[in-house]
Structures are given as structure tokens and as C-alpha cells.
Amino acid sequence: MIGGYNQMMNSRQRFLETMQSGQPDRPPLFDEGQREEVLDAWRLQGMPDGAVLPELFAIDERDEIEPDLYPSPDLEPWPTTLDALDALEDALNPDDPARLTEDWDTCVRGWADRQHIVMLRVHRGFFQSIGVDDWRRFYQMMLLVKDEPRVVHKMLKIQGEFNARMAERVLRDVQVDAAVFGEPIGNNSGPLISPRTYREVVLPSYQPVFEVLHRYNIRTIILRAHANIYPLIPDLLKVGINCLWVVEVRALEMNYPRLRSEFGRDLRLIGGLDLDVLREDKESIQRELEEKVPLLLEQGGYAPLLDGRVREDVSWENYCYYRELLEQLCAGCGQ
């Protein structure tokens, strides 16, 4: 008995049941993992020596396969003309053995008979796919979007086809439970490109990846958003994204109860709990969890999780209170 309920399912089973509108014994409860400096601080505050969090709380284990989706280092500089795009294609070789971990065969054997959740990262998102890593490159590429859209279309097409082949390379060996698209595309005020540009320029390049995922029957397709992407959600749902995982976004539009009210259960949700309240008092933690968790669990298709990774300024006492209250709420709200 953990957190007030019987553990009838393993992590993988309850994740699949939750995301496919089934009947899990409880929602999956993730934790992003703590840095060693956080654990050191917590031990000074009373965390038992030698203890690990999954022994103290109900935490579902999750692996994320992260193939190398970056061009090879010899691509310098990034191309800005159609004629130069052959260099990008050459720098994205999906058959390169180094794009998967050195112990790939050992990992595959470990995933073959598992009880935990395995996700596959399949795309780095629009800006990273066109080489944006600073404001100079951002400005350069926005001019290309406006003045030379064919270059951007071709660049994204090359990246999308490469990502699809990488996904297939993994899926031939591993049965995964979800695919993850990254999309660091803006900030709290909104995306840095318009919905029209996203719809007409970006999303078509994702289609080869979707085709592979559908061929391998991957039913949960997650967009992990590092920005307020509210204006893009209708188009994301149309192309096949069915789960949203918002990370470190402070925007009213990305409030999960509001999103669920507008988009319904077609949009599954992971996360959405404000990490900042763990830096406050227990009343703030209680208010945040009680306003969101029971409602979203009752509607289904929801895995509760903090919207960021815990830092040293979160006390051990507050973290324990958060986990214990979360488990109580999950025990009292079946899906």
C-alpha cells in the first residue's frame, strides 16, 4: 500500500490506460529526477541517508530515448541558400552508428520485457531544426522565412525526413509508449512565429515523422512546449499531436483547466503544476494541487507533474508535503 491505494498496475500499464482513456488504478506519477546538489541539501534537512525517492513515494519510472538529431559538427556555417542545402543533408546521416548510444543492443534487451514507460524523442522543433542558437541566427532565419521561403521549406523537409528515418531506426528495435516533439518556439507572451507560418511552413515537415509513428501504432504523440503555444494548439490537434506537456511557462493561456475546458479530452495533458508554489508555504501548495488535480483527473487523460525541475531552494519538507498530498488526491479521484 503506497499513498493510500493498492498498486495493481505497473507504470507502463497505467500510462497507457491513462492516455488511451482506459481505467488505470491511478494516474502515472512522474518525477523529473533531482540533481545531486538538491539531494545533498535535502539530506541536511532530514531526508533519510541512503534513501531514494521511488522508495519513499509513488513514482513511476520513465525512460526517454534520445537519439542524436543534430547535424554533424562539420556543418559550419549553417546553409542559407538552396544550393548549399546538400551540406545539411550530408550532415544528417541517419545510418551513423554514433546517433544511438554505444550500448544500444544492451538497452534494447532491457526494454524488451519491461514494466516502466519508454518515450522516444522524435523532433527538436522548428527553431532548432533551422540552426537557431542565438539572436543573430534567429534574425537571419526570420528574414529567410519572409524573403526566401523555399530555403526554409527545403531545410525543414530535409530535417523532417531525417527525423522520420531516425524514428524508424529506433522503432524497428523498441516498442515505445509515446513519441515526444520538442517545441522551444517562444516565451510566456506567445510563439515567435504566427499560427499561419507554423501551419504552412513548419507542420508539413513533421508529416514524415507522423507517418512512421502511425505505421508503428504509436498512439500517444506529445508536444513538450517551452513557451506559450496557445495559438498553435488547434493546428497541432489537426495534424495528430494529442498530448501537451508544458514546461516552465508562466502564461494564463496555458493553465491546464482552461485548456481542458476549451479543447476537451482530445488533448491529453502531462504536468501543469506550478513549481513556484513549492518555494512558498503549504497552503499555497495545497491550493495549487486542489484547484487542478481533482478536476483534471476526473476528466481523464491527465498525468500530474510539476512544470519544471526542482532546485535547491525547494525545501525537503515542502517537497514531501507536495508528494504526499498529490498521492492522496490521486487516490481519491479515479479516472
C-alpha positions in Angstrom: 0.0 0.0 0.0 1.6 3.3 -1.1 -0.1 6.7 -0.8 -3.4 5.1 0.3 -4.1 2.9 -2.7 -3.2 -0.6 -3.9 -0.6 -0.9 -6.7 -2.5 -3.1 -9.2 -0.8 -1.9 -12.4 2.8 -1.3 -13.4 4.0 2.1 -14.6 3.6 1.3 -18.3 0.1 -0.1 -18.0 -1.2 2.9 -16.1 0.4 5.3 -18.5 -1.2 3.6 -21.5 -4.6 3.3 -19.8 -4.5 7.0 -18.8 -3.5 8.2 -22.3 -6.0 5.9 -24.0 -9.0 6.8 -21.9 -9.0 3.5 -20.1 -9.3 2.6 -16.4 -5.9 2.9 -14.6 -5.6 2.0 -11.0 -4.2 5.6 -10.6 -2.6 8.2 -12.9 1.1 7.8 -13.6 3.1 9.9 -11.2 6.4 11.1 -12.6 9.3 12.9 -11.1 11.9 14.7 -13.2 14.8 13.5 -11.1 16.8 15.6 -8.7 20.3 17.0 -9.2 22.9 15.8 -6.6 23.1 19.3 -5.1 19.3 19.2 -4.4 19.6 15.8 -2.7 22.6 17.0 -0.7 20.6 19.9 0.6 17.6 17.6 1.4 19.8 15.2 3.4 20.8 18.1 5.6 17.1 18.9 6.1 16.1 15.4 7.1 15.9 13.2 4.0 17.0 9.7 5.2 20.5 8.7 4.4 20.7 6.2 1.6 17.1 6.6 0.6 16.0 7.1 -3.0 12.8 8.9 -3.8 11.0 5.9 -5.5 11.3 4.1 -2.2 9.7 6.9 -0.3 6.9 8.0 -2.7 4.8 6.5 -5.5 7.0 7.5 -8.6 6.5 5.8 -11.9 9.8 5.1 -13.8 10.2 6.6 -17.2 13.0 6.3 -19.8 13.3 8.7 -22.8 15.3 7.5 -25.8 17.2 10.5 -27.2 18.9 9.8 -30.5 21.3 12.4 -31.8 19.2 14.6 -34.0 21.8 17.3 -34.6 23.8 17.8 -37.8 27.4 16.6 -37.6 29.8 19.2 -36.2 31.4 19.7 -39.6 28.3 21.6 -40.8 29.7 25.2 -40.5 28.2 27.6 -41.1 24.5 26.6 -41.5 23.4 27.0 -45.1 21.2 29.9 -46.2 20.7 29.1 -49.9 19.1 26.3 -51.8 22.4 25.3 -53.4 24.1 24.9 -50.0 21.4 22.6 -48.6 23.2 19.5 -49.8 25.7 20.1 -47.0 22.8 19.9 -44.4 21.6 16.6 -46.0 25.2 15.2 -45.8 25.4 16.2 -42.1 22.2 14.3 -41.2 23.1 10.7 -41.8 20.6 8.5 -40.0 22.7 5.4 -40.5 25.6 6.8 -38.5 26.0 4.3 -35.6 27.0 7.2 -33.3 23.5 8.6 -33.4 22.4 5.9 -30.9 24.0 5.2 -27.5 27.1 2.9 -27.6 25.3 0.2 -25.5 22.2 0.3 -27.8 21.9 -3.5 -28.0 22.0 -3.9 -24.3 19.4 -1.2 -23.9 17.1 -2.8 -26.4 17.3 -6.1 -24.5 16.4 -4.2 -21.3 13.4 -2.6 -22.9 12.1 -5.8 -24.3 10.4 -7.1 -21.1 9.8 -4.0 -19.0 7.2 -2.6 -16.6 8.2 1.1 -17.0 7.4 3.8 -19.5 9.6 4.4 -22.6 9.2 7.5 -24.7 11.1 8.4 -27.9 12.2 12.0 -28.7 11.5 12.4 -32.4 11.9 16.1 -33.2 13.7 19.2 -31.8 11.2 21.7 -33.1 11.2 24.5 -35.6 13.9 26.8 -34.5 16.5 24.1 -33.5 15.8 22.4 -36.8 16.9 25.5 -38.7 20.0 26.1 -36.6 18.8 29.0 -34.4 21.0 29.1 -31.3 21.3 32.9 -30.9 19.6 36.1 -31.9 21.8 36.7 -34.9 20.8 33.4 -36.4 17.1 34.0 -35.4 17.1 37.3 -37.3 18.8 35.7 -40.3 16.2 32.9 -40.5 13.2 35.2 -40.0 14.4 37.2 -43.0 14.6 33.9 -44.9 11.1 32.9 -43.9 9.9 36.2 -45.4 12.2 36.6 -48.4 13.3 33.1 -49.3 10.6 30.7 -48.0 11.8 27.9 -50.4 15.1 27.7 -48.5 13.3 27.3 -45.1 10.8 24.8 -46.6 13.6 22.6 -48.0 15.7 22.9 -44.8 12.7 21.7 -42.7 11.9 18.9 -45.3 15.5 17.6 -45.0 15.3 17.6 -41.2 11.8 16.0 -41.1 12.8 13.2 -43.4 16.0 12.6 -41.4 14.0 12.6 -38.1 11.5 10.1 -39.6 14.3 7.7 -40.6 15.8 8.0 -37.1 12.5 7.2 -35.5 12.1 4.2 -37.7 15.6 3.0 -36.8 14.6 3.1 -33.2 11.1 1.6 -33.6 12.4 -1.4 -35.5 14.1 -2.4 -32.3 12.0 -1.0 -29.5 8.3 -0.8 -28.8 7.8 2.7 -27.2 4.8 4.1 -25.4 4.9 7.7 -26.6 6.7 10.0 -29.0 7.9 13.4 -28.0 8.2 16.5 -30.2 10.1 19.4 -28.6 9.0 23.0 -29.4 11.0 25.8 -27.8 9.3 28.3 -30.1 8.6 31.4 -28.0 8.2 32.7 -24.5 5.4 33.5 -22.0 3.8 36.0 -24.3 3.4 33.6 -27.2 5.1 31.9 -30.1 7.6 33.9 -32.1 6.0 33.0 -35.4 2.4 33.3 -36.5 -0.1 30.4 -36.5 -0.3 30.7 -40.3 3.5 30.4 -40.7 3.5 27.5 -38.3 0.7 25.8 -40.2 2.0 26.4 -43.7 5.8 26.2 -43.2 6.5 24.1 -40.1 3.9 21.4 -39.7 4.1 19.9 -43.3 7.7 19.0 -42.5 6.6 16.9 -39.5 4.4 14.7 -41.7 7.1 12.0 -42.5 7.6 11.5 -38.7 3.8 11.2 -38.2 3.7 8.5 -40.9 6.3 6.5 -39.2 4.7 6.8 -35.8 1.3 5.7 -37.2 2.9 2.8 -39.0 4.3 1.6 -35.7 1.0 2.3 -33.9 2.3 4.9 -31.5 -0.9 6.3 -30.2 0.4 9.0 -27.7 2.1 11.8 -29.5 3.4 14.5 -27.1 4.4 18.1 -27.7 6.7 19.3 -25.0 6.3 23.0 -25.1 8.8 25.5 -23.6 6.6 28.5 -24.4 3.0 29.8 -24.6 1.9 27.9 -27.7 -1.8 28.5 -27.2 -2.4 30.0 -30.7 -0.9 26.9 -32.2 -2.9 24.2 -30.4 -5.8 23.9 -32.9 -3.4 23.1 -35.8 -1.4 20.7 -33.6 -4.5 18.7 -32.8 -5.4 18.6 -36.5 -2.1 17.1 -37.5 -2.1 14.4 -34.8 -0.5 15.8 -31.7 -2.8 14.6 -28.9 -0.9 15.3 -25.7 0.6 18.5 -24.3 3.4 18.8 -21.8 4.1 22.4 -20.8 7.4 23.2 -19.2 8.3 26.4 -17.2 5.7 28.6 -18.9 4.0 31.4 -16.9 1.0 32.3 -19.0 -2.7 32.3 -18.2 -3.5 30.8 -21.6 -1.5 27.6 -20.7 -3.5 27.0 -17.5 -4.4 23.3 -17.7 -8.1 23.6 -16.5 -8.6 26.3 -19.1 -7.0 24.2 -21.8 -9.2 21.2 -20.9 -12.3 23.3 -20.8 -11.6 24.6 -24.4 -10.1 21.6 -26.1 -11.7 18.7 -24.1 -10.2 15.2 -23.7 -8.9 15.1 -27.2 -5.9 17.0 -25.7 -4.2 14.8 -23.1 -2.1 16.6 -20.6 1.1 16.0 -18.6 2.4 18.3 -16.0 0.8 21.7 -15.3 1.5 22.1 -11.6 3.3 25.3 -10.8 6.8 24.6 -9.4 7.0 28.0 -7.8 4.4 27.1 -5.1 6.9 24.7 -3.6 9.0 27.7 -2.7 6.1 29.1 -0.7 4.1 27.7 2.1 1.9 24.5 2.5 -1.3 26.5 2.0 -0.1 27.6 -1.4 0.9 24.0 -2.4 -2.5 22.8 -1.2 -4.4 25.4 -3.1 -2.4 24.7 -6.4 -3.0 21.0 -6.2 -6.6 21.0 -5.1 -7.6 23.6 -7.8 -6.2 21.5 -10.6 -5.6 17.8 -9.8 -9.1 16.5 -8.9 -10.8 18.3 -11.8 -8.3 17.1 -14.4 -8.2 13.5 -13.0 -12.0 13.3 -13.1 -11.9 14.3 -16.8 -9.2 11.7 -17.5 -6.2 11.7 -19.8 -4.0 13.6 -17.3 -0.7 12.8 -15.6 0.1 15.3 -12.9 3.6 16.7 -12.6 5.5 19.8 -11.7 6.1 22.2 -14.7 9.9 22.2 -14.0 12.7 20.5 -12.3 13.1 21.1 -8.5 16.0 23.3 -7.4 17.8 23.7 -4.1 15.5 26.5 -2.9 12.7 23.9 -2.5 12.8 22.5 1.0 12.6 18.8 1.7 9.6 19.5 4.0 7.7 21.2 1.1 8.6 18.5 -1.4 7.4 15.8 1.0 4.1 17.7 1.5 3.6 18.1 -2.2 4.2 14.4 -3.0 2.1 13.1 -0.1 -0.8 15.5 -1.0 -0.6 14.6 -4.6 -0.8 10.9 -3.8 -3.8 11.4 -1.6 -5.6 13.4 -4.3 -4.8 10.7 -6.9 -6.1 8.0 -4.5 -9.4 9.9 -4.1 -10.0 10.8 -7.8 -10.3 7.8 -10.1 -10.2 8.3 -13.8 
